[in-house]
Amino acid sequence: ERFMERYAPNAKDLASRDVVSRSMTMEINAGRGVGAEADHIHLHLEHLGPEVIQERLPGITETSKIFAGVDATRDPIPVIPTVHYNMGGIPTNFKAEVVTRKRGDNDFVIPGLMAIGETGCVSVHGANRLGSNSLLDLVVFGRAAALRAKALLENDERRRSLPRNIEERAIDRLDRIRYSQGTTGTAEIRLQMQKIMQSHCAVFRTQELLDEGVEKLTKVWGAMSDISVTDRSMIWNTDLVETLELDNLVRQSMVTIYSAANRPESRGAHARDDHPDRDDDNWMKHTLVWLNDAGEVSIEYRPVHLYTLTDDVQLVAPKARVY
């Protein structure tokens, strides 16, 4: 609470999660972190007393003991801000149909392809994630996807034949990773990626930090070609699963950090210290990012759709969230 007075004098440690996380990162960046690498801070709960901690915070107590070997009733817990969730995903309309930008159409529907849940991006959140909308993503738009699929089938939409040997690309990816014989372990590359994203694309962002992160992460992308998978089996192969997951994580990291470096403004969870203000004149638009197998990133944009629902329900203009 004491250090939060510097960042949110009124709300203090009751400020929103993104504000608290940003404050923690700024304290660490200022050299006030703890540990051998001064890369985290301490969360003190012991003053609450064992009874309160065990009754009100049993999950935190158990997690601290398992992963950090800390008894939260006696000692501080080592903590660091991390990604709880991302805004964005595969863009869709409100029927959960995947859309893209094609031939001048910003809402071109890709026939037969849908994205729902955490994968889809209906854009109900904006640049800040609203907690109650997580259920909306799943329940409302999951149902919308089912209704849309049912309607398309009932209308006897023309069924397209899949290209021959369409599965070969997925099998080739699996085999390429499964039989990798490089010199760098999965855990080593994952840790490099983790540290780069934590240092260069977390809640504290500047152009210099982001550009340096882009350069470093591009090298990590290159290191993926030298990855080593030692277990070739197909039964309970955690080595293979973790490497497949890393392949996806690196791709997500690439498009995330390139997008962040490309947007010189602050908007919601994208907080740039060198561009602290929101720029609606130039950046009221969605970023579309593509990453090819050569590691090349391309960026385009889609407009933000602002609707007036009825004569009685007017659009609420976006505005800054301040404390």
Buried (B, 14 or more C-beta within 10 A) or exposed (E): EEBBEEBBEEBBEEBEEBBBBBBBBBBBBEEEBEEEEEBBBEBEBBEBEEEEBEEEBEEBBEBBEEEBEBBBBEBBBBBBBEEEEEBBBBBBBEBBBBBBBEEEEBBEBBEEEBBBBEEBBBBEBBBBBEEEBBEBBBEBBBEBBEEBBEEBEEEEEEEEEEEEEEEEEEEEEEEEBBEBEBEBBBEEBBEBBBBBBBBBBBBBBBBEBBEBBBEBBBEBBEBBEEBBBEBEEEEEBEBBEBBBEBBEBBBBBBBBBBBBBBBEBBBBBBBBBEBEEBEBEEBBBBBBBEBEEEBEBEEEEBEEEEEEEEEEEEEEEBEEEEE
